[in-house]
Amino acid sequence: MIKQSTITEIFESSKIEDVVGDFVNLKKRGVNLLGLCPFHGEKTPSFTVSPAKNIYKCFGCGVGGNPVNFIMEHEGLTYPEALRYLAKKYNIAIEESETTDEQRQEKQLYDSLYLVNDFAQKYYEQQLFETERGKKIALSYFKERGFREETIRKFGLGYAPEKGNTFTLYAVNKGYKQDTLQKAGLTTSRGRDFFRDRVQFTIHNLTGKVVGFGGRILVKNVKAPKYLNTPESEIYNKSKILYGAYFAKRAIRSQDECIMVEGYTDVLSLHQSGIENVVASSGTSLTVDQIRLVKRYTPNIKIIYDGDPAGVKAALRGLDLVLEQDMNVRVVLLPQGEDPDSYLQKVGATAFREFIDKNASDFILFKTNLLLDEAKGDPIKKANLIKDIVGSIAKIPDPLKRSVYIRECANRLEIGEDVLVQTTNKLKMEHIRKQQKQEERDRRQAQRNRTTTPPDESWPDAPPSDFPSEIPPDLEHGFPSDEPDDSSFPPTRETRSAPPAVDASSKVIVGDEFQEKDIVRLLMSFGEEEMEEGISVAQYILINVEEVLEAFDHSFYKKIVQDCLEMLKAKTPITQKHFLQSPDQEVSKLAATLLTTPYEYSKNWEEKLMNPLQTQPMPEKNYKKDTVIAVNRIKLRKVNKLLNENQSKIKALQEQGGDAMDMIKQIKVQQKLLQIREEIANLLGTRGAIK
């Protein structure tokens, strides 16, 4: 496990503008930097980098965090991997601390699998270039396909020898355990080589590590599959990998488009010809994970199909998943009998580019035209076609896009637009209901998992164990029953800078979540600032809210406040840096969100117009009044809840004819609570009966 001192050094050395600048074109905007968000498609920059706070925040899709968060999100790395990435970038030596046996074994397994795969890649490459059969059979095959040596070496191509256990014996003699070879999918349970007499295509993950292989047979053998892939392992999941993505990600990002092909050789040919924004699904139907992997870099995907209409129709059925992810999909159908590799070899790179640019059709319209030709003159087929097309349109999340497609398809299908609208809406509602049911099932399963197997605290990127998963009964349909009642709190100049109740991605507000989040905001933003002489903002807040902490509705915010209480008792400073550099990714991302604003005050007001704020300090210096108001608001809401609960007890005693002494006791409690509420309400300058 990486030592905390090393982690601190990595955070202190990492500059957010340098880290993000490796992937995003940033321009100066006031004290911050601005660019196009790399996590969602946008034309107007909303991705903000704050060098002063060393954080980033996108006000379009809501992502935000520190340099480690950015590398994790952008490169698909775990927390420790992101730390190592930045350590390498800033030439920081990694120091490891003691770990548990379980942690050590898990890390050793992952490391061993990566090491043995890397060893296998080098072995297969050596067999390709340095053995007689490798050069005669395998290397000749690659060169006949037009691949240059630089391409072969760049992509790590190789050759697996034909004898049954040649590789396994060699690896064992070099010190690799046969058990590890089996777990990596390189050796069978019988001790034989998994790949034999095949050309090898190396499969890399997004960081460039070797996770598996694809082997193509070179001799005709009806009993053996043409292609053989590494079995699923701890580091290789075929549904989450796109061949060539490691080499294509920069080109995809810069060109804002991903070209999708089917096979390994298609990727190699296009990449070698200068078309580098290309990946392959490796002969399988696209999965949600693969689509999201592409969407990380661009919302635009162009899929090239071999010139076989029958095969295209079968493949199109799986593309609704792409539409569901709000991707812009275009389809290219190559001439009959051609695949990307063969057609590129025939016409050359320039003509190939021109062809795919000219013939790229929107997916929905391509599908409509393709099926419409088949259904000509047959009303039943046409009706089924309309259902098929509308089913695809209903999967598109953007209502504006759906409207455009409906209008265009209505014209092409010669059917009333209102009919398509009604059918689309019906299917959309069915789809939403299915999603809600699935989300509910996933939520319950996640809750069961958390109950039975709490996350391993050794993994800093695991979410807090008490992160909210239950939705109260009155929120099951997404309508909060206790929204913040701001009718008694008209917005003032002092409180306009308070954060929104929930992030853009949140669905509902849970109880007093708004007020609890504001308490957390103040702790994160101004915790170490002086409230009164000798008392910090954090001390003032924690002393005042400790008595109502158990009544917090949002367990995540409650946990943050509890952690701050522990820090206060341990005399640990509660600083912005503590939250921004937290190993808990949920905490660091929340801190980035709460400490960033899309707005900046113009210096002209004070420097040129000589007209600064007249009635209050600047928002970043107005924390004292904000703190007093926030503390009193949350105390008032908690007292109101106690009043309501106590009133219910009194009512129950009245209805049941309860003991008179109990009734008197509850009435006295009610009177005391009313007195406390009145005192707090007077401090706020508002009426007390706030619900």
N, C-alpha and C positions, 0 to 999 in steps of 0.2 A: 504494500500500500504506500502511496506517495506521502512523504512526510509533510506535516502542516507547514513547516518552515519553507519547504520548496513550493508548496501551493501558494503561500503568501508572496514569495518572490516572483512567481509566474504572474499573479494578479498585479503586482506592483510594476512589473516590467512591460506588461501587455498594454499597448495603446490602441484604443478602440478604432481610431481613425486609420491606423496602419493595418489592423486585422481586417476591418471591413473593406478598406481600400484595395486589398488584394483581389476582391471579387466584385466590388461595386464602384462605379464612377461617381465620385463625390464632388460637390461644388460648395463653395463657401456661401453661407447664408447667415449673416449676423455673427453670433458667437458659435453657431453650430454649423454642421455640414449636412447637405441634402442630396439625395439620390433616389433612383428608382428601386423600389423594394425587390430584393432577390427572391422573396418568398411568395409573392403573388404578382400577377400581371397588372401593371398600371402604366398609364401614359403620362400622368401628372405626378411628379415626385412627392411622396409623403413619408419617405424613409429618412428619419433624422438621426444624426450621430452627434453626441455631445462629448467633445474632448474633455471639457472641464469635469464632467461627472463620470467619464469613461463608460458610457452606456449608449445603446442604440434603441430606437423605438419607431415602429411603423404605425402611423395614425390611420392607415388604410385597413390593414388586416389585424392589427393589434399586437403583433409579436414585439418583443423587446427583451433587453437583458444586458449582460456584460460580455467581454470578449470571449469568455469560455462558452457562454450560452450561444453566441453567434456561431462559433465553430461547430458546436454540437448540432445545431439546427441545420446549418448550411451543408456540412460535410457528412451528416448522419453518423456522428460519433457518440460514444458514451462519454460520461464525465471524465474518467481517467484518460481516455484516448485523446480528448480535447486538450487536457492539461499537457499531455506528452507532445501534442502537435505544437502548442504554443511554446513549450520548453525548447523544442527543436528550433523554432523560428527565432527565438531570442537567445539561443546558445546557453541555456540554463541546464546545469547538470541535475538529473533526477536522483533524489535520495529517497530510499524506500524505508518504511517502518515495519515493525512486526505485524503480521496479520494472523487471523485464526486459521486453523487447519483447513476448514471448509473453504474459506476465501482463497487460501493458498492453492488448494487443489483445483478450484474452479479456474483461477487465473492460469495455473500451470497447464490445464487442459486446453484452454483457448490458445495460449502461447505455443503449446506443442503442436496443435493442429495447423496454426499458421506456419510454424517452422518446417513441419514435415511437408506441407504443400509447396512451400518455397523450395525446399530441397528437391521435391519431385519435379517441379518446373525446370530447375537447372539440369536435372538428370535427363529429362525428356529432350531438352534443347541440345544437350551434349550428344545424345543418341542420334539426333537429327543431323547434326553437322559433322560428327566425327566417326560414325560407324558406317561400314560399307552398305548395309541394307538401308540404313536411315537415309544416306545420301542418294542411293539408287532408287528407292521406292518413294519415301516420304518427301524428301527435298525436291525431287523431280515433280511430284504432284503439286507442291506449292508453286514451283516456278512455272509449271504449265498453266496454272491459274493466273499467272502474271504477277505474283507477289515478289517484291524485291527483298533482298536480305535485311535491309533496315526495317522494313515492315514486319518481317518474320520475327526479328529480335525484339522489336518494340512491343509487340503483342504477346511475346513469350511462347511462340508456337514450338511444337516438338514432335517427338515420335516415341511411342511405347513399343519396346521389342516384342517379338512374337512368342518367345519361350515363356512357359507358364508362370515361373516365379523369379525371373531375372531381377526385376526391380526390387521385389520384397527382400531377397537375399542380400542384395547390395545395400539396401537401406539398413537392414538389421546389422550387417557388418560394420556400418558407419555409426552404430550406436543408437539407432531409432528403435523403439519398442514396437513389436508387431501389433500389440493392442492399440497403440496410437495410429498405426497405419490403417487398421481396420476402422477405427472411429472416423478417420479422415476419408474413408471410402476408396483408399488406394489398394487395399488388400482385402481379399474375401475371407470369410470365416474359415475356409479350408487352407489358408495360407498361400493362395494363388494371386497373381497380379489381377487387379480388377480390369485394367486396360491392357490389351495385348494386340500387337500388330495393328496399331491405329495411329493416325496423325492426331496430335493433341492440340486443342484450342484452350488456352489458359483463361480462366474466368476470374476477374478481379472484382473486389468490392469498390465502393466509392473512394476509399482511401488508397487504393492501389495494391492492397494485400491480396495474395492468391487464396481463393476460397474453394476452388474446384476446377474441374476440367470437363471438356467435351471431346470425346474421341470419335473420329470417323473411320469406318472400316475401309480398307483399300482393295481387298479382294472380294469377289462375288461369293457370297455365302448366304443362302436363303435362310439358314438357321440362326444367323446373327443379325441384330438390328444394325441399320446403317449408321446411326448415331447412338452413342452411349454417354450419359451424363453422370457425374459424381452423385452418389446417393445423398439424400438429405443428411446433414450433420449439424453439429453445434454452431458452425460458422457458415454453413451453406444452406440457403433456402431458395430454391429455384424461383418461387413465386415472387420473391423480393429482389431479384437480381435482373439487371438488363445487361446483356453482353455489350462491352464497349463503352459503358457509361463513364467509367473512370477517365478514358481518353477523350470523351466527347463533351463532358460537362462544361468546360470553358467555352467551347465553340457554341454549344446550345445557348448558353447565357448571352454571349456576345451577339449572336444572330437572332436571338429571341424565337427560336424554332427548333424542334426536335424532329428528325427524320427517323421513322421506324421501319425496319425491314425484318425479314424473317430469320435469315441464317447468318452464321459466323462469317462465311466467305463474302456475303454481301457487305457486311460492315467493313471488312478488311479492304475490299476493292474500292468502296466509296471513300474511305478514310485516306487510302493511298493516293487517290486522285485529287485530294484536296477538299472533299466534302466531309468534314470532320464532325459535324453535328449529327451523327448517326449512331443508332443503337439497334439491338436486335432482341426480340422476345424469345429467341432460341426455339422457335417452332411450337410454342405453347400459346394458348389464349391469354390475352392481356389480363392481369390481375389488378385489383385496386391498389395494392402496394407498389406495383410497377408504374401505374399511372401517376400516383402521388410522387413517386421518385422523379418522374419527368416534370411534374408541375412545380417541383421545388426550384426548377431553373427557368421554366417557361410555361405559359398557358397554351402555347401553339404547338400542335403535333401534326405532322404530315406522314401518312402511312402509305407505303408503296407496296402494291400487290403484284404478284406474277400475273401474266396475261392469261388467266383462266377464270372466266366469269362464274363458273359453277363453284370453284373454290372460294372466290370472292364473296359470293352470297352466303356461304357457310361462315366465313370469317366475320362478316358484317354483324352477325347476330351477337357477337361479344362486345361490340363497340358502344353499346348503351352505357356500359360502365364508365367509359371516357366522358360521355356527355354528363353523367351524374356528378363528375368531379369538376364540372364547369370549364372543360377544356374546349378549345377551338380546334375542331378536327377537319382535316382535309385529306382526301383520298386520291391516289394516283394509280391508274390501271395501266400496266405496261403492255406493249404489243403481244399478241398471241404467241405463246411458247417461250417468252422471255422472262428471266428473273433479273434483279438489279445487277448482279455480277455479269451475266452474259450480255445484257443490253449495254452496259457500260463499256465492256470490252469491244463491242461491235461499233458503237457510235462515238466513243471518246467522252471525256469528262465535260467539255463545253456543251456539246449537243445533249448530253444526258441531263445536265442542269436545266437547259432551256426546255427540254421535254417535260420534266417534272414540274417546273414552274408554270408552264403553259397549260398543262393538263390536270393540274390539281383542282379537284372539285370539292365543294362543301359536302360533308358526309351525308347530311339529311337529304340534300338535293340529289346527290349521287345515288343514294339508296332509292329515292323516289323514282328516278328515271330508269334505274336498272330493273326494278320490280314492275314498273308500269309497262315496259316493253313485254314482259312475260305475261301480264294480265290482260292484254288487249283483246277485246271482244268477249271477255268472260266476266260477267257481273259478279259472280261469287268470288273469283280470284281477286277482282278489284276491291270488293268489300274487305276481304282479308288483308289486302295490301294496305288499305286505309287504316285498318286497326294496327297493323305493324308500324306504319309511319308515325301515327299518332302516339303509339306506345313509346317510340324513341323521343319524340318531341316532349312528351310529358316528363321525361327524365332530366330535362334541362332545368337547372335551378333558377336561371335568370328569366323573369317574366317578360322582359322586353325582347329577349332573343326568341322566346317561345312565340310571342305575338308575330314577329317577323316571319318565322318559319311557317306558322299557320297560314298567314296570308299568301305566301309564295306557294305552299303546297296546295292550298285551295284552288289556286289558278291552274296549277299543273294537273291536278286530279279532277278538275271540273266539278267541284262540289261546293256547297255553301260554306262560307267561312264560319258561320254561327254553329254549324253542326260539328266542325272540327274543334271549335272552342269548347263546346259542351263536353265532347268526348275527352278532350285533353284534360279539362278540369276534373272530370270524374276519375280518370286514371291517376291524375296528380294527387287527389285526395286519398285514393287507395294506397298509393305509394307512400304518402306521408304517414298513414295509419300503420302500414307495415314497418316503416322505419321506427316509429314511436314504440311499437311492440318489441322490436329487436333491441332498441336502446334500453327499454325497461328490463328485458331479459339480461342484457349485458351488465346493466347496473346491479341487478340482483346477484348475478354471478360474481361480479367484482366485490360486492359486499361480503358474499360468502367466503371468497378467497381471502379478503382482508381479515375476516374473523378467524379463519382457520390457519392461514399462513401469512402473518404480518411481514412486510417487506424487510429485507436484510439491511440493518442500519449501516452496514459497511459500504453500501453503495450510495454515494452522496446524491445521485440523481433520482433516487426513489422518492415518491411523493410522501408527505407526512402520513403516518398511519391513521390519523383521525381526520383526514381530509374529507369533507362532506360527501356522502354518497346517498343518504336518504333524503327524499323529498317529502315534506309534510303532506298529510292528506289534502289540506286545502290548497296545495300547490300542484297537485297531480296533473291538472290541465293547463298549467302554465300561467294561471292568473293569481298573483299574490293577494292574500287576504289582508295583509298588514303593510301596505306600502307606506313609505315615509309621508307623514302628514305635514307638509310644509305650508299648509294654509295659515298656520299660526306663526310661521317664520318667514315673513316676506323677505326676499333676497336683498341683502344689503351690500354696500360696496366692500365691507370688510369680509364677507363670506362668499363673494362671487368666485373666488379662486379655488373654492373647495372642489374636490374631484367628483366626477359623476358617480352615481350609486354603484354601478356595475360596469365592467369592461364591455366592449362591443360584442364580445363573444358570449357573454352571460345571457341566460334565458330568463331567470326570475330573480327577484330580490327576496331573500329569506329573512323574515322578521325584521330585526333592527340591523340588518346587514349594512345599510347605508351609514348609520352612525358608527358602527363598529369599524367599518373600513376607514372612516375619517379619523378615528383614534389611531389606527395603525399608520395612516398617512402622516399624522403629526409626529409619531414616534420615529418613523423612518426619515422624515424630512428635517426635523428640528430637535431630535432627542437630546443632543449634547448642548443645545443653546441654553442660555441662562433665562430662567423664568422670573425668578426673584433672586435676591442676593443669597448665594450659597445653595440655590435650588435650581436644578435643570428642568427643562420641559418634560423629559422622561420621568424624573422623580415626581413632579407635580401630577402628571397624568396617572402614573401607576399607583400613587398613594390614594388618589381619588376614585379610581375605577376598580381597585382590588376587591372592594366589598361587593361589587356587582358583577365581577368577572364570571362567576359560576352561571349567571343568567344570560351570558352571551349566546346568541342564536347560531352564529357562524363558527364552526369548530376550528377552521383554519385561522381566522383572525384571533380567536381565543387562544390558540396555541402560540401565535406570535407574541401576544401580550404576556402570556405565562412565561415564555422564554425571556422576555425583557425583564420580568420580575426577578427571575433567577439571576440574570446579569446584574441587576441592580443590587441584589443581595451579595453577589460576588464582587461588587465594586468594579465591574467591567464596563467601560465606556459604551454607550449606545449611540453608535455613529452611522452615518449613511453608508460608509464603507463596509460596515459589518453586514448590512442587509444586501448591498449590491454584490458582495463577494461571498455570499452564503453558499455553501455546497448544496443546500436544498434549492433545487432549480425553481420550484414554485415561489419561494421567497424572493430569490434574486430577480425573477421576472416581474413579480408584483412591485418590487422596489423600483425597477426601471420604469414601469408604467406610472407609478405615483410620483416619481421624481422628474418626469418629463412632461412638457406641454408643447403643443404645436404653435403656441403664440409667443411672441416676443414684444416687449415694450420698446417703442421707438425712442431712440436717444434724442431725437429732435425736440420732443416735448420739453426736456429740461435744458439741453445744450443750446438749441437754436431759438425755441419759442419762450424759454425761461418760464415754463408753466408746469412744474412738477405736481404730483398729487397734493391736494390742499388739506383734506380732512383725515388722512390716514397715512401710515407709512406704506412703502411699496409692499406688494403681497408677500415677497420673500422675507420681509422684516416685520410683518404684521402677525406673526405666529402667536404672540402672547394673547391677543384678543381671540384669535381663532381657537386657541387651546382652551381658554375659559369657557367659551360657548360650546365647544364640542364635548367637554367633560360634563357640563351641566345638562346638555341635551340628552346624553346617553343615560345619565342618572335619572333624569325626569322620565324617560321612556321606561326604564326598569321599574321605577316606583309606580308608574301607571299600570304596569303589568301585575305588580304585587297587589295593587288596589283591586284590579279586576278579579284576580284569583281569590282574594279575601272576600270580595262581595259575593262571589259564587258560593263560598263556604257559608256565609251568613244566610243566603237565600236557601241553601240546602237545609240548614238548621231550622229555618222557619217552616219550610214545607214538611219536614219530618218530625216537627215538634221536639226538637233537641233540647238538651240540658240548658237551663237558664244561665248557669255560670259560664258555659262555653260560649253562649250567645254574647254575654257581656264582654268576655275576653276578646272575641273577634271584633266587636264594635269598638273597643278601645284601640285595638291594633289599627282598625280602619281610620279612626280619628287621628292617630299618630302619623299614619301614612299620608293623610290629607294635609296635615300640618307641614310635613317634610316636602310634599309636592308644592305647596304654596310658597315655601321658602325658595325652592329652586326656581319656580316660575318667576318669582319677583326678581331673582338675579338675572334671568333671561329677559325680563321686561315683557312678559307675555302671559296669556292665560294658562292656567295649570292643567286643565282637562284636555290634554293632548293625547290622542290615541295612536 
